[in-house]
Amino acid sequence: DKIVELAWDENVTANGLKFIATPARHFTGRGFKRNQTLWSAFVLQGANHKLYLGGDSGYDTHFKKVGEQYGPFDLAILECGQYNAYWPLIHMFPEQTVQAAKDLNAKVLLPVHWGKFALAMHSWDDPAIRVAKQAKADNFKITTPLLGESVVLDEHYPSKEWWLDLGK
């Protein structure tokens, strides 16, 4: 009775927070047969802020549609690692992550899903290097907190490129 399943564009409110299920592009692997359920991202809407929680997703038109329907967002949390040309519909390349944040009408991008495990052939820091480079080129704000470092909406967005120091 505490679990609520949502299809795309359905929502539930709990403790003053509204959760809206939105499309994503991945695969589902629960059970014995894949792709029997939807894969989703979520909008988290509070009294003063709206966040986009992207989960895993390949780049596609759903980001633009979600941005038009539910944006703008104060923060978009989007994956940018474990990509490969052989599975472009499952995980985004870092440059696509920045484009997805722009499509969502996000004010700030928090890139996640990198530097934690090896699924693809790229180095652990390649996603961070590439997403930071693209964000700079597009003049798009990103936040890159150290593990455990706080992000405070409208106040504190850590942006140190700390992964560069680890390679020295």
Rosetta blueprint (number, residue, H / E / L):
1 D L
2 K L
3 I L
4 V L
5 E L
6 L L
7 A L
8 W L
9 D L
10 E L
11 N E
12 V E
13 T E
14 A E
15 N L
16 G L
17 L E
18 K E
19 F E
20 I E
21 A E
22 T E
23 P E
24 A L
25 R L
26 H L
27 F L
28 T L
29 G L
30 R L
31 G L
32 F L
33 K L
34 R L
35 N L
36 Q L
37 T L
38 L L
39 W L
40 S E
41 A E
42 F E
43 V E
44 L E
45 Q E
46 G L
47 A L
48 N L
49 H L
50 K E
51 L E
52 Y E
53 L E
54 G L
55 G L
56 D L
57 S L
58 G L
59 Y L
60 D L
61 T L
62 H H
63 F H
64 K H
65 K H
66 V H
67 G H
68 E H
69 Q H
70 Y H
71 G L
72 P L
73 F E
74 D L
75 L E
76 A E
77 I E
78 L E
79 E E
80 C L
81 G L
82 Q L
83 Y L
84 N L
85 A L
86 Y L
87 W L
88 P L
89 L L
90 I L
91 H L
92 M L
93 F L
94 P H
95 E H
96 Q H
97 T H
98 V H
99 Q H
100 A H
101 A H
102 K H
103 D H
104 L L
105 N L
106 A E
107 K L
108 V L
109 L E
110 L E
111 P E
112 V E
113 H L
114 W L
115 G L
116 K L
117 F L
118 A L
119 L L
120 A L
121 M L
122 H L
123 S L
124 W L
125 D L
126 D H
127 P H
128 A H
129 I H
130 R H
131 V H
132 A H
133 K H
134 Q H
135 A H
136 K H
137 A H
138 D L
139 N L
140 F L
141 K L
142 I E
143 T L
144 T L
145 P L
146 L L
147 L L
148 G L
149 E L
150 S L
151 V L
152 V E
153 L L
154 D L
155 E L
156 H E
157 Y L
158 P L
159 S L
160 K L
161 E L
162 W L
163 W H
164 L H
165 D H
166 L H
167 G L
168 K L
